[in-house]
Amino acid sequence: MRGTGRDDTDAAMMTGGAHAARRRGPRGRLPFSSKRVLGPISVAALLAVLVIGAIVVAQPTGPAPAPAATQAGEPLPGVTTPTDQPAGTPAVSTPAATTRAPAATPTPKPATTRPAAPAGPAVTSKRKGVGVWTFDGVSQALANSTASWYYTWNVNHQGVTTPKGAEFVPMIWGAKSVTANNLQQAKANGRQLLGFNEPDMGGQANMSVDQALELWPQLQATGLPLGSPAVAWGGDRPGEWLDRFMTGAKARGYRVDFIALHWYGGDFTTTNAVNQLKSYLSAVHNRYKLPIWLTEFALIDFSNGVRFPSQAQQAAFLTAATRMLSGLSWLHRYAWFGLPATDKDQTGLFRTGSTATAVGRAYQAAR
């Protein structure tokens, strides 16, 4: 599910030198010109005086030549080329100076670097993730959430800066997303890949099992660890969408590395909801014997329209559910739905980059 309208046709979410001036001092000239003939007695003395004077006057009166250490080919003091920038960050070129003025003090030029990832609390669990779509302050909210990974229902994360220590996971959303460009971006942007989003739902990827199986080899060809299509419901039932897909994939020798699931609870009593979630996950794991990624979950009742619990009820469920999930060795990751909180998205964690909801504060504390 993506309750705020994410679909297959959405636009993609994101993605000098220092020189010293050359100076010259004035050159001295010999100021001698005589048109008179002197007597024999004074000629020798006069010549001696003139020679001595010429030697003195002929000395340069300007600055001394630049020291050898600052001649052409030598770098200026205080100007260095960075060597510890992240991979992919262009280094600043620092052309060598020609002749530096003796009194000049070069000013180092700042290195060009990528914007730093937003600062936030330390990640609290390697399993803990969140679904993200853009809003004002999204990058800071993601950093403050303490999530260790996130996804955007897309192959990139345009408009979202990945916090230090966190991981972006790309997704191939639906049939129209299976393009050479998207597959290339997914491979470049992530270390793991999520398959189709709720192909069993008309309002979402809406794919037949045969269509999904036909396209699957292209996702598999990325070489990334690959998650199953994430069904909206019935992942534990024989004959339902996921079961038919997994049966077909096995028959064709296709690779599925983990099972992606969604779960939304309509019973807002914490104990009941946590037990129902655990029962569903365990049944799916027992059926396919593969690691599970719970890529969407929250309390939302869809039985008669859309009904949300109170913030206190949602926060209590989140706290108890994440504690339960941490005890399942085969539950490799989970992602809350979702990061932004609005009047429409009442399960969200943050209203602004720094304003967490009660649910957001429970998520921050989750281990």
N, C-alpha and C positions, 0 to 999 in steps of 0.2 A: 504494500500500500504506500501511496504517497499522497496524503490528504490535502496538500496544498496545490495540487494540479500538475505535479511532475508527470510528463508523459514522453513518449518516444519522439515527439516533434519539438520538444523544448530546445531553445538555443543552448549552445554549450555553456557550461559554467566556467569558469576559468580553469586561464592560464594569464695624457698631457706631459709635459716635462718642464723642468726648471732650467733656465739658462742664465748665466752671469753675463752682464753687459761687458763688452770689450772697451777698455778705455786706454788713452795714450796721454802721457804727460808732455809738456812743452820741451822742445829740444833746444840746447844752448848753441849759440853761434860765436865764432871768434870775431870780436869787434875791433879789428885792426885795419887801419888805413893810414899810411904816412906818405905825404908828398914832399917833405922837406929833406934836404941833404944835410947831415950832421957832420961836425968836425971829427977828425981822426981820433982825438983823445977820448971823446965820449962814445964813440961807436961801439966799442966792446962792451962798456958798461950798459949802454942803452939796449944793445942786443940781448944781454943777459936778463935785464929787467923784463923786456918784451917776451922772451921765451918763457920765463917763469910765470908771467901774467897770462900768457896764452894757455899754459897748462892748467892753471887754476880756473880761468874763465870757461875753458872748453868742457868742464865736467857737467853732466846733465843735471838740470835743476828740477825735473819732474820726478814722479814716483819711480821707485825701482821696478824692474821687470817682475812679472808674477812669478812666485816660487814654482820650481819644477813640478811639485806635487799637484799643482792646479792647472797645468798646461792641458792642451787638447788630449782627449782620451781618458782623463781621470774624472770620476764622478764627484759631484759637489758634496761637501760635508752636509749631513743631515737629510739628504735626499736618497731614499733607498727604494728598491723595487720589492714589493711584498712577495713573500714566498710561501705564506701560510694561508692563502685564501682558499675557500672551498672550491672543489672541482667545478669547472664550468664558469668560474668568475674570471673575466679578463683581467690580466695583470696590468698595472699602470706602467707605461713605458717611460723611461727616464733618460732622454738623450744626454750625452756627455757635453760638458761646457767646452768652450774654446779657450778663452783667457778670462779668468775671474778678476774683478777689481779687488785690490788688496783690502779695502775697507768694507767691501760689500758683505752682508750677512744673508745668505740665501734662505728663503722661507720654504720649507718642505711643502709639496703639494699633497693634499689628502688623497689616500688611496680610494679607488672606486670599488665599493663593495655592495653586495646585495642587501636589501633591508633585513634587519634582524628579525627573527621569528618573535612573535609576541611573547612576552614573559608571562608566566602563570605558575600555579602550584605544580609540584612534581606529580608525574603520572603515578596513580595508585595501584593499577592493575594492568597487566599486559593483555588481559582478556577484554577489558572495558572499552567499548566503542560507542559511536553515536552517528545517527543519520543527520546530515547537514545540508541546509539550503541557505542561500544568502539572505542577510538582513543587516541592518546597521550595527556594526560592531561584531560581526560574525567571527573574525579571526581572533579577537581578544576573548570572546566568549568561549571559543573552542579551546584556547589555551587555559582559561580559567576552569574549564570543566574537568580537567585532569584525565581526559580520554587518552588512551594510548593508540587508538586508531579511529578512522572515520571514513565515510564514503558519501557520495553525492548523487547516487543513481546515474552516474555518468562516467566517462573515461578520464575526465580531468576535474580540476577543482578551481576553476577560474573564479577569482574574487575571494578566495579563501587561502590564507597563508598557513601552511602546516606548522604547528608548534614544534619546538625542539623536543625530540624524543618520541614524537608521534608518527604514525604511518597513514598514508592515504591508500585506499584500496579501490581500484576502478571497477566499473560494472558495465557489461554489455546489456542494455536495458531490454531490448526487444528485437524483433526481426529486422526492422529498418536500421537498427544500430550496428548490424553486422556488415561493416564496410572495411575496406583495406586501411583507410585512414584511422578509423576508430580502433581497430585491432592493433595498429602500430602505436597509437597513443597509449593504449592500455599497457602494452608491453614496456613502453618507455617510462610510464608514470607510476607503475606499481610492481610489487613483487608477488602479488596474488590477484586472482581475478574472480569476480562474482558473475554468475550466469544470469539468465533472464529474470525479470521482476514480475512476480505473480502472473505467469502465463495462463493460469487457470481462471483469471478474472477478466470480464469484458471491459472494464474501465482501466485495465492496466495493460500488460504486454499482450494478453489475449492471443495466445498461440496454441495451435494443435500440437499434440505430442509428436506427430510425424514431422511437422514443420521444424520444431525444436531439434529433433534428432538429425534432420537433414543439414541444419546449420551448425550443429555442435562441433564437427571436425575443424571448422575455422577458428573457434574459440580455443579448442585443444591445441591448435598449431602454434599459439603464442608461446607455448612451453611453460606458462605460468601455472602454479597450483590452481586448480579450477573447482569452484563450488557449483553445486547443482542449481538448476532454476529454483528460485525461492517461491514455493507455492503459498497461497493465502490460507489454505486449510487442507485437512485430510491427508497430511503427509504420512500418517501412520496406518492408513487404510488400504487394503488390497483392492486393486482395480481402479483407484483414483489416479489423478493426473501424475503425481510424482512416482507412484508405483509403476505405471505404464512406461514412463520415461526411463526409469532405472532398469526396468526389464529390457527395454529396447536398446539401451546403451550397453548393457552386458552382452546381449546377443550380437551386437555389432563390434564388440571389442573396444568401445569408447572408454575414455578415462573420465572419472568423476572422483575428485580427491576428498571432498567433504560435502556434507549436506547443509544447505542454507534453508532456514525456516523462518516464518513469521508467526507471531502469536499475540492475540489480543483477548483479554479476559473481560467478560461481562458480569462476573460476580465480584463485587467490590470488597468483600470480606477478605482480609489479608491472608489468613490461613488457607481458606478455600482456594483463592486465586493461585497462591504459590504451589499448592499441591496439584492443582490442575495443570499448571505449566510444567512441573516436574514430570508428571505422568505422561504428558504428550511427548516431551523430549525423549524420555526413556523408551517409549514405544517406538519412536522413529529410529533411535540408535539401535535398539534390539533387532529391528527389521533389516537394516542395511549394514550394520557393523562398521560404520564410518564416523569420523569426527563430525561434530555438529557445530555450525555457526548459527546463532539466533540473531538474525540481522534486523529484525524489527520486533519490539514488544512493548506493551504498555497496557493499562486498563482503559478500555473503551468498549462500551456496550453498543453493538450494531443491530441488536434484535428488533428494535423499533425506532428507526431513525438513528441518531447518534447521541449517546448519553455519556457524560464524563463523571468520574467520582470527584470528591472534593480534593483540594491540594493535600490535605492531611492524609486522606486515604491513599492517594497516588504515591505520596512519599513513603508511607508505611509499607506499601507493597514493594516499591523499588528497593528499599533497604532489606526487606526479608528475602526478596527474589534474588538479589545479587549475592546475598550470603549463601543461599541454596545453590546457586549456579557455581559458586567458587568450589563447592565440594564435588562437582561432577568432572572427573578427570577427562572424559571424552568431549566435554563442552569446551571447545577451544576459544571461542569468542562470542561476545554478545554486543548488540548495539541498541541503545534506547531510541525510541521514536518520540521526539527528535530534539535537536539543539534549540531552535527558536521557539519562543513562547509568545502566543498572541491570543486574542479572544477566540480565534478559530482553532489554534493549535494549543489546546489546554493541557497537553501532556509535556509541553516544552520545558527546557531547562533554564533558558536565559531570555529576558526581555530586552536587554541591551548587552553590550560587551562586558559589563561589570555587575549587572543586576540579575542575580539568580533568583528563581522562584523557590518555593519550599521544596519542590521536586528536584530542582537543580542543586540545592544544598545537600539533599540526601544522596544525589548522584556523586557529588564531589567527595563525600565521605565514604562512598562504597569502595570495598576492597576486592 
